[in-house]
Amino acid sequence: QVQLVESGGGLVQAGGSLRLSCAASGRTFSSFAMGWFRQAPGRGRELVATITLSGGSTSYADSVKGRFTISRDNAKNTVYLQMNSLKPEDTAAYYCAGRVEGAGYNYWGQGTQVTVSS
């Protein structure tokens, strides 16, 4: 088991920045690939970014590419999502999730709200 706790959400004006953090406890953090998802009211869950176990490879949704950066610090058991040039359409609840190799995302945090005002 791994427990995930997100932080860093809030209200920001369009064009601003936020950094989300997701702290993990329990099983060895470095054995989990991690992802950030988001869900806006009335919309489905969207995969925003992923990062491999070592952090050597990342991927992004087209909607955030060039603006968001996912990273991880295995020594601190934490994954981050740096969000720059935020837009109102980025408004959503953001969730971090973890998966072991060969499995789906089975471990989820409680979410943190990001609201971008125009």
URGI-V685987 format. One record per helix or strand of 3 or more residues. SS is the DSSP state (H for helix, E for strand). FROM is the first residue (numbers start at 1). TO is the last residue. If there is no record, write none. Layout:
BEGIN
ss=[SS;SS]
from=[FROM;FROM]
to=[TO;TO]
END
This chain:
BEGIN
ss=[E;E;E;H;E;E;E;E;E;H;E;E]
from=[2;10;18;29;33;45;58;68;78;88;92;112]
to=[7;13;26;31;39;51;60;73;83;90;99;117]
END
